[in-house]
Structures are given as structure tokens and as C-alpha cells.
Amino acid sequence: MKKKWSLPLIFLLGLVFCACSSESVSDLADIDPAEPVTFAAAIQPILQNDCANCHGAVPANGAPNSLQTYDQVRNSVLTEGLINRINNAGSPMPPTGLMAPPSRRLFDLWVEGGFQEN
């Protein structure tokens, strides 16, 4: 005898997994590309939340560098491929999975805006 609840349960689980995704396109709507993206207001908080465990003042867990200061991050973008690393699904940064699309978009806007500091 087939269980009548299995199909609705599978559907419900699918909805839950989709709703919990950090890859929400609607999050991108909150970014105003007309507003300047600065290191202090946008980039530094992302780094503190997503990167500081490895890229702290003293790099840990095999991280090659610190990403604590404006100069360190700007240099990493310009000479070490930081933007490519945070967008690389094959070898994501952070290693637990790519940071959210809005965060990655803020990095792009910061670079496009000329690396504004404050």
C-alpha cells in the first residue's frame, strides 16, 4: 500500500530547502548601484563576517594573507585575484561555500567605483 503523505512531504521539504537558500535574487534588489560602495561601510563588515576566521590579523587555516585593512584588501584584489576567488564555485571562498550574491556584488561595485575607502 502506498503512503499518501510521501508526495506532499517531498514537496514540503523541497520548499523548505529552496526558501533557506542564501542565493536569493531578491537580496540583490536591496543594493543601490547609484550609492557609492565604500570599504568601511560595506566591504569590511563582509570580511569580518565571512573571512576573518582565516584572514585575520594573523592568517590561519592555510590562508595566505590577512584581509583586515583597506590596503591589504585592495592589494589582494589588484594582485592576488581576490574577486576571482570569491566567485570561484569550484574552490569557493569562504571554503564552506560562496558568500552570498549580494556580498559578491558589493565587492564588484566597490572595485567598479574605484576602491572608495570611507
Summary of the structure (lengths in Angstrom):
residues: 118
radius of gyration: 18.3
end to end distance: 66.1
largest distance: 66.3
contacts: 270
relative contact order: 0.16
helix: 51%
strand: 0%
